[in-house]
Amino acid sequence: MKRTVAFATVLLLLALPVSVAFAGIGGPYTVGVQIANMSSSATANIMMSFYDQSGAQIASPSDSIPASGSKTYFPLSAVPSGFNGSLVVSSDQPVAAIANVLTTDYAGGAAYSSFGSGATTINLPNINKNNYGLDTWFNVQNTGSADATVNISYKPGSCTAQVVVKPNASKTVDQSVDTCLANGFVGAATLTSNQPIVATAMQIQRTGKQVIAYRGFASASTVLVMPQVSSNLYKSGTGIHIQYTGGTATNVTLTYTPSAGFPGASCTETKAINAGASTTFAFPQLPSGCGTSGTGVSDLVNGGFVGSAKVTGNSANMPLVGIVNQITRGASSGDAYQAINPANATSHVILPNINDRNYSLFTGLAVANVGSQQTHIKCVFSNSTYVAEADVQPGASLTNVQLNQIAPNYVGSAVCTATGGDAKIAGIAQQTKSGSVPTTSDVLFVYDGFNY
């Protein structure tokens, strides 16, 4: 059976030298793609089909990826300089992929995971226009077989927009130039379409290099899980944006649980969310009951919190979606990942891009036990004997940093497996840079793991 993975790519650029492909805040950009073969026994034969925004297929190179292996495609030499479009990856084996989005001076960047299918309604919980220097834009890709008419509704307020997208193609929607949205707007967007679509949103800092990417939501849940949350720990912090997609206001409670061996204490936070709108939790710091010290992400202290979060209260039992913004280095670096619907959790998670001292880059992972019983989580790394494992209580996470653990210049993937209990896990990975980093650079990349 053939499996197709579709990217709503922000920019899939190019052979160097890079030219401007998107003229909005923070550009131009270039993109690298990592594709992992999820089969442990068979080579994956893949084809990468690139489409411009008119719907024309620009290139379709082929390649093979060994069993349990991964490959990085950077630069994307199959497409011309200035390309702004979308990618569809077809394979004869199950595959998972992520995209790394980079400013062309490599001072800013973000990551996001691929999509397996589209939906006719997509929610974007965090949308900004010149909100304390933050702007967003998103690419929406048509995964259907006919033209997609996409209607966009912003909340709070009554601003709307519409775009038409060709099959397999994408369109860029830039909030910084939307004349309906007022400066200072912060809220959410809902996309509805007559064809299945996917969307990826980017948040850009006007005065710096911070770039944040996250995937749009095709479904909602009354309960959400966030495998990685930090606060007041070496200039790191988390902002959790939860959007309520129903029609009645609801009070939402998050419970924060520290990871084993890391600082912090269990605590809760409750806020009200209005219909269609979004509310921010955990930022600039967690409640005092979480055992943190300091006054926010600007503090350099080791008295903070590392752990996970879960929705444990939802007064009206309404559907929710959410993203988790990870901020470091006094808010100069950041990225985001999707809060996870526990119904989508399984006993296996694959993380396609893992590094240890690869051009000073390294990764860390967080895998949460979203079940109701203790489970044993074990993560193995491709082409390595290194293993990370622990017994993890419900609501807690296995947190592991790969720096100085595997091998210099290591690039590979990780597969995490749960055994015992009800064996339900979900995970994310973060990539950053070791050593001295300019405070104006964004070196944090975060992406969602793939359950299978």
C-alpha positions as CSV (number, residue, x, y, z in Angstrom):
1,M,0.0,0.0,0.0
2,K,1.3,3.5,-0.8
3,R,1.3,6.1,1.9
4,T,1.4,9.8,1.1
5,V,2.7,12.5,3.4
6,A,1.7,16.0,2.5
7,F,3.5,19.2,3.6
8,A,1.8,22.5,3.9
9,T,5.2,24.0,3.4
10,V,6.0,27.5,4.4
11,L,8.8,27.7,1.9
12,L,10.5,24.8,0.2
13,L,13.6,26.6,-1.2
14,L,16.1,26.0,-3.3
15,A,19.5,25.8,-4.6
16,L,21.8,28.5,-3.3
17,P,22.1,31.4,-3.7
18,V,18.8,32.0,-2.1
19,S,16.4,34.7,-3.5
20,V,13.4,36.2,-1.9
21,A,10.5,33.8,-2.0
22,F,8.3,35.4,0.6
23,A,8.5,39.1,1.2
24,G,6.8,39.2,4.6
25,I,8.3,39.8,8.0
26,G,11.5,37.8,8.7
27,G,12.2,36.4,5.2
28,P,13.7,35.2,3.0
29,Y,13.8,31.5,4.1
30,T,15.2,28.2,3.0
31,V,14.0,24.8,4.0
32,G,15.5,21.3,4.7
33,V,13.5,18.1,4.9
34,Q,14.2,15.0,7.0
35,I,12.4,11.8,6.0
36,A,12.5,8.6,8.1
37,N,11.6,5.1,7.0
38,M,9.3,3.6,9.7
39,S,9.7,0.1,8.4
40,S,12.3,-2.0,10.3
41,S,12.7,-4.5,7.5
42,A,12.2,-2.9,4.0
43,T,13.8,-0.1,2.0
44,A,11.4,2.8,1.4
45,N,11.3,4.0,-2.3
46,I,10.1,7.6,-2.2
47,M,9.1,10.3,-4.7
48,M,9.1,14.0,-3.8
49,S,6.7,16.1,-5.8
50,F,7.0,19.8,-5.6
51,Y,4.2,22.2,-6.6
52,D,4.2,26.0,-7.0
53,Q,1.3,28.1,-5.8
54,S,-0.3,28.0,-9.3
55,G,-0.6,24.2,-9.0
56,A,2.1,23.4,-11.5
57,Q,4.4,20.4,-10.6
58,I,8.0,21.8,-10.7
59,A,10.0,18.7,-9.9
60,S,9.6,15.0,-8.8
61,P,12.9,13.5,-7.7
62,S,13.1,9.9,-6.4
63,D,15.3,8.3,-3.8
64,S,15.5,5.3,-1.4
65,I,15.8,5.2,2.4
66,P,17.1,2.1,4.2
67,A,15.0,0.3,6.8
68,S,14.8,2.2,10.1
69,G,16.9,4.9,8.4
70,S,16.5,8.6,7.6
71,K,17.8,11.1,5.1
72,T,18.2,14.8,5.1
73,Y,17.5,16.9,1.9
74,F,19.2,20.2,2.2
75,P,19.5,22.3,0.1
76,L,16.5,21.4,-2.0
77,S,18.3,21.4,-5.3
78,A,15.4,20.0,-7.3
79,V,13.5,23.3,-7.2
80,P,14.7,26.8,-8.5
81,S,15.8,29.7,-6.3
82,G,12.8,31.6,-5.1
83,F,10.5,28.6,-5.0
84,N,7.5,29.0,-2.6
85,G,5.2,26.1,-2.7
86,S,4.4,22.6,-1.3
87,L,5.7,19.1,-1.2
88,V,4.0,15.7,-1.4
89,V,6.1,12.6,-0.5
90,S,4.9,9.3,-1.8
91,S,6.4,6.0,-0.6
92,D,6.0,2.2,-0.8
93,Q,6.7,2.0,2.9
94,P,5.4,4.1,5.9
95,V,7.4,7.2,6.2
96,A,7.5,10.2,8.6
97,A,9.0,13.6,7.8
98,I,9.8,17.0,9.2
99,A,10.7,20.4,7.7
100,N,13.3,22.8,9.1
101,V,12.6,26.4,8.1
102,L,15.7,28.7,8.2
103,T,16.3,32.3,7.6
104,T,18.9,32.6,4.9
105,D,21.5,33.9,7.3
106,Y,20.8,30.9,9.6
107,A,20.1,33.2,12.5
108,G,16.5,32.1,12.9
109,G,14.5,28.9,12.3
110,A,11.7,26.6,13.2
111,A,10.5,23.0,12.5
112,Y,7.2,21.3,11.9
113,S,6.0,17.8,11.2
114,S,4.3,16.4,8.1
115,F,0.7,15.5,7.6
116,G,-0.8,12.2,6.7
117,S,-4.1,13.6,5.4
118,G,-6.3,16.7,5.2
119,A,-9.6,17.9,6.6
120,T,-12.3,20.4,5.7
121,T,-11.9,22.3,8.9
122,I,-8.6,23.5,10.4
123,N,-8.0,25.5,13.6
124,L,-5.0,27.7,14.2
125,P,-4.9,28.7,18.0
126,N,-2.3,31.4,17.9
127,I,-2.6,34.3,15.3
128,N,-1.0,37.7,15.7
129,K,-0.7,41.0,13.9
130,N,2.0,43.4,15.3
131,N,1.3,42.0,18.8
132,Y,4.3,43.4,20.7
133,G,6.3,42.9,17.5
134,L,4.9,39.5,16.7
135,D,3.2,38.6,13.3
136,T,1.9,35.4,11.9
137,W,1.4,34.0,8.4
138,F,0.3,30.6,7.2
139,N,0.4,28.4,4.2
140,V,-2.7,26.3,3.4
141,Q,-2.4,23.3,1.1
142,N,-5.1,21.6,-0.9
143,T,-4.8,17.8,-0.4
144,G,-8.0,17.2,-2.5
145,S,-8.5,16.5,-6.2
146,A,-10.4,19.8,-7.2
147,D,-9.9,23.5,-6.5
148,A,-10.4,24.3,-2.8
149,T,-12.3,27.4,-1.7
150,V,-10.9,28.2,1.8
151,N,-12.9,30.6,4.1
152,I,-10.9,32.1,7.0
153,S,-12.5,33.4,10.1
154,Y,-10.5,35.3,12.8
155,K,-11.6,35.4,16.5
156,P,-12.1,37.6,18.5
157,G,-13.8,40.0,16.1
158,S,-15.5,39.5,12.7
159,C,-12.6,39.6,10.2
160,T,-12.7,37.1,7.4
161,A,-10.8,36.2,4.2
162,Q,-11.0,33.7,1.3
163,V,-8.4,32.0,-0.9
164,V,-8.7,29.5,-3.8
165,V,-6.0,26.8,-3.8
166,K,-5.3,24.4,-6.6
167,P,-4.9,20.6,-5.9
168,N,-1.6,19.8,-4.2
169,A,-0.7,23.5,-4.2
170,S,-0.5,26.0,-1.3
171,K,-1.4,29.6,-0.7
172,T,0.3,32.1,1.6
173,V,-2.0,34.1,3.9
174,D,-0.1,36.9,5.7
175,Q,-1.8,38.6,8.7
176,S,0.8,41.4,8.8
177,V,-0.8,43.0,5.7
178,D,-4.5,42.1,6.4
179,T,-6.2,45.5,6.6
180,C,-9.2,44.1,8.5
181,L,-7.1,43.0,11.5
182,A,-6.0,45.8,13.9
183,N,-2.5,46.2,15.1
184,G,-2.1,44.3,18.3
185,F,-4.5,41.5,17.3
186,V,-3.9,38.3,19.1
187,G,-6.4,35.4,18.7
188,A,-7.2,32.4,16.6
189,A,-8.3,31.4,13.1
190,T,-10.6,28.8,11.7
191,L,-10.3,27.6,8.1
192,T,-13.2,25.8,6.3
193,S,-13.0,24.4,2.8
194,N,-14.9,22.4,0.3
195,Q,-11.8,20.2,-0.2
196,P,-9.5,18.6,2.4
197,I,-6.7,20.9,3.4
198,V,-3.7,21.2,5.8
199,A,-2.1,24.3,7.1
200,T,1.2,25.4,8.8
201,A,1.4,28.7,10.7
202,M,4.6,30.8,11.2
203,Q,5.1,33.4,13.9
204,I,7.7,36.0,13.3
205,Q,9.4,38.5,15.6
206,R,9.7,41.9,13.9
207,T,12.7,43.1,15.8
208,G,14.6,39.8,16.1
209,K,15.2,36.4,14.5
210,Q,12.7,34.4,16.5
211,V,10.7,32.1,14.2
212,I,8.0,29.7,15.5
213,A,6.1,27.1,13.4
214,Y,3.1,24.9,14.2
215,R,0.7,22.7,12.4
216,G,-3.0,23.5,12.1
217,F,-5.5,21.2,13.9
218,A,-8.0,19.0,12.0
219,S,-9.6,17.6,15.2
220,A,-10.3,18.7,18.7
221,S,-10.5,16.9,22.1
222,T,-11.9,17.6,25.5
223,V,-8.5,16.5,27.0
224,L,-5.0,17.6,25.7
225,V,-1.5,16.4,26.7
226,M,1.7,18.5,26.4
227,P,4.8,16.2,26.8
228,Q,7.3,19.1,27.4
229,V,6.8,22.1,29.6
230,S,9.5,24.3,31.2
231,S,9.5,27.4,33.3
232,N,12.3,29.6,34.8
233,L,15.0,27.1,33.9
234,Y,18.1,28.7,32.3
235,K,16.1,31.4,30.5
236,S,13.6,28.9,29.2
237,G,9.8,29.1,29.5
238,T,6.6,27.8,27.9
239,G,3.4,29.5,26.7
240,I,0.4,27.1,26.1
241,H,-2.2,28.6,23.8
242,I,-5.5,26.7,24.1
243,Q,-8.4,27.4,21.6
244,Y,-11.9,26.4,22.4
245,T,-13.8,25.4,19.2
246,G,-17.3,24.9,20.7
247,G,-20.1,27.4,21.3
248,T,-20.2,27.8,25.1
249,A,-17.5,29.3,27.4
250,T,-15.6,26.8,29.5
251,N,-13.1,26.8,32.4
252,V,-10.0,24.8,31.6
253,T,-7.6,23.4,34.3
254,L,-4.1,22.2,33.4
255,T,-2.1,20.0,35.7
256,Y,1.7,20.2,35.5
257,T,3.8,17.2,36.5
258,P,7.6,17.3,36.7
259,S,9.8,14.8,34.9
260,A,11.7,12.3,37.1
261,G,15.0,13.7,38.1
262,F,14.1,17.3,37.2
263,P,13.1,20.2,39.4
264,G,9.6,21.4,40.1
265,A,6.4,20.1,41.8
266,S,2.9,19.2,40.6
267,C,0.5,22.0,40.5
268,T,-2.6,23.3,38.6
269,E,-3.8,26.4,36.7
270,T,-7.4,27.3,35.7
271,K,-8.5,29.9,33.2
272,A,-11.8,30.7,31.3
273,I,-11.9,30.3,27.5
274,N,-14.6,32.0,25.4
275,A,-16.1,30.3,22.3
276,G,-13.8,30.3,19.3
277,A,-11.1,32.3,21.2
278,S,-7.8,31.2,22.7
279,T,-6.2,31.7,26.1
280,T,-2.6,31.5,27.2
281,F,-1.4,29.3,30.1
282,A,2.0,28.9,31.8
283,F,3.5,32.2,30.5
284,P,5.5,34.0,31.5
285,Q,5.9,31.5,34.3
286,L,4.0,28.7,36.0
287,P,2.0,29.2,39.2
288,S,4.1,29.4,42.3
289,G,2.9,26.0,43.5
290,C,5.0,24.4,40.7
291,G,8.1,25.1,42.8
292,T,9.7,27.5,40.4
293,S,11.9,30.5,41.3
294,G,12.7,33.6,39.3
295,T,10.4,36.0,37.5
296,G,10.2,34.6,33.9
297,V,12.1,33.5,30.9
298,S,14.6,36.4,31.3
299,D,16.0,34.9,34.5
300,L,19.1,32.6,34.5
301,V,18.2,30.3,37.3
302,N,18.3,26.6,37.9
303,G,15.3,26.6,40.2
304,G,12.6,26.0,37.6
305,F,10.4,23.3,36.2
306,V,10.8,20.6,33.6
307,G,7.9,18.2,33.0
308,S,4.6,17.8,31.2
309,A,1.0,19.2,31.3
310,K,-2.4,17.7,30.8
311,V,-6.0,19.1,30.7
312,T,-7.6,17.7,33.8
313,G,-10.6,20.0,34.0
314,N,-13.0,21.2,31.3
315,S,-16.2,22.6,33.0
316,A,-18.4,22.5,29.9
317,N,-16.7,19.5,28.4
318,M,-16.0,21.4,25.2
319,P,-13.6,20.5,22.3
320,L,-10.1,22.1,22.6
321,V,-7.0,22.4,20.5
322,G,-3.7,23.9,21.6
323,I,-0.1,24.7,20.8
324,V,2.9,24.9,23.1
325,N,5.4,27.7,22.5
326,Q,8.9,26.9,23.9
327,I,10.9,30.1,24.5
328,T,14.6,30.3,25.5
329,R,17.5,32.8,25.9
330,G,15.4,35.7,27.1
331,A,12.8,35.1,24.4
332,S,15.2,35.3,21.4
333,S,14.9,31.6,20.5
334,G,11.6,29.7,20.2
335,D,9.4,27.2,18.5
336,A,6.2,25.3,19.0
337,Y,4.5,21.9,18.9
338,Q,0.9,20.6,18.9
339,A,-0.8,19.7,22.1
340,I,-1.7,16.1,21.8
341,N,-5.1,14.4,21.7
342,P,-4.7,11.3,24.0
343,A,-7.0,9.3,21.7
344,N,-4.3,9.4,19.0
345,A,-1.6,8.0,21.4
346,T,-0.2,4.5,20.7
347,S,2.6,2.4,22.1
348,H,5.2,3.6,19.5
349,V,6.5,7.1,18.6
350,I,9.1,7.9,15.9
351,L,11.2,11.1,15.9
352,P,12.8,11.5,12.4
353,N,15.6,14.0,13.3
354,I,18.0,13.3,16.2
355,N,21.4,15.0,16.6
356,D,24.5,14.8,18.9
357,R,27.2,17.4,18.2
358,N,26.3,17.6,14.5
359,Y,27.8,21.0,13.6
360,S,27.2,21.9,17.3
361,L,23.6,20.9,17.0
362,F,22.0,18.5,19.5
363,T,18.5,17.3,20.4
364,G,16.4,16.4,23.4
365,L,13.2,14.4,23.5
366,A,10.2,14.2,25.8
367,V,7.8,11.3,25.7
368,A,4.7,11.4,27.9
369,N,2.7,8.6,29.4
370,V,-0.8,9.6,28.4
371,G,-2.4,6.3,29.7
372,S,-3.9,5.6,33.1
373,Q,-1.2,3.2,34.4
374,Q,2.5,3.2,34.8
375,T,4.4,2.2,31.7
376,H,8.0,1.5,30.7
377,I,9.2,3.8,27.9
378,K,12.3,2.8,26.0
379,C,13.9,4.9,23.2
380,V,16.4,3.4,20.7
381,F,18.4,5.4,18.2
382,S,19.2,4.4,14.6
383,N,22.8,3.2,14.0
384,S,23.6,3.4,17.7
385,T,23.6,1.2,20.8
386,Y,22.5,4.2,23.0
387,V,19.2,3.7,24.9
388,A,17.1,6.0,27.0
389,E,14.5,4.4,29.2
390,A,12.5,4.7,32.4
391,D,9.4,3.7,34.2
392,V,7.0,6.6,33.8
393,Q,3.8,7.4,35.9
394,P,0.6,8.5,34.2
395,G,0.8,12.2,33.2
396,A,4.7,12.3,33.5
397,S,7.3,12.2,30.8
398,L,10.6,10.5,30.0
399,T,12.9,13.5,29.2
400,N,16.3,12.8,27.6
401,V,19.0,15.1,26.1
402,Q,21.3,13.5,23.5
403,L,24.2,15.9,23.9
404,N,27.5,13.9,24.5
405,Q,25.5,10.7,24.7
406,I,25.6,9.0,21.3
407,A,28.6,10.1,19.1
408,P,30.1,13.3,17.6
409,N,28.5,14.3,14.3
410,Y,25.6,11.9,14.9
411,V,22.5,12.3,12.8
412,G,19.7,9.8,12.9
413,S,16.2,9.0,14.2
414,A,14.7,7.6,17.4
415,V,11.9,5.1,18.1
416,C,10.3,5.1,21.5
417,T,8.2,2.1,22.7
418,A,5.9,1.7,25.7
419,T,5.4,-1.7,27.4
420,G,3.3,-2.5,30.4
421,G,0.2,-0.8,31.7
422,D,-2.0,0.5,28.9
423,A,1.1,1.5,26.9
424,K,-0.1,4.9,25.5
425,I,2.6,7.5,24.7
426,A,3.1,10.7,22.7
427,G,6.3,12.7,22.2
428,I,8.2,15.7,20.8
429,A,11.8,16.5,20.0
430,Q,13.8,19.8,20.4
431,Q,16.9,20.7,18.5
432,T,19.3,23.5,19.6
433,K,22.9,24.5,19.4
434,S,25.7,24.1,22.0
435,G,28.3,26.6,22.9
436,S,28.2,30.4,22.6
437,V,25.1,31.6,20.6
438,P,24.4,35.3,19.9
439,T,21.4,36.6,21.8
440,T,19.9,37.7,18.5
441,S,19.8,34.2,17.1
442,D,17.0,31.7,17.2
443,V,18.5,28.3,17.5
444,L,15.5,26.3,18.9
445,F,13.6,23.9,16.7
446,V,10.7,21.7,18.0
447,Y,8.6,19.2,16.2
448,D,5.8,16.6,17.0
449,G,6.6,12.9,17.0
450,F,4.7,10.4,14.9
451,N,2.5,7.7,16.6
452,Y,2.1,4.4,14.8
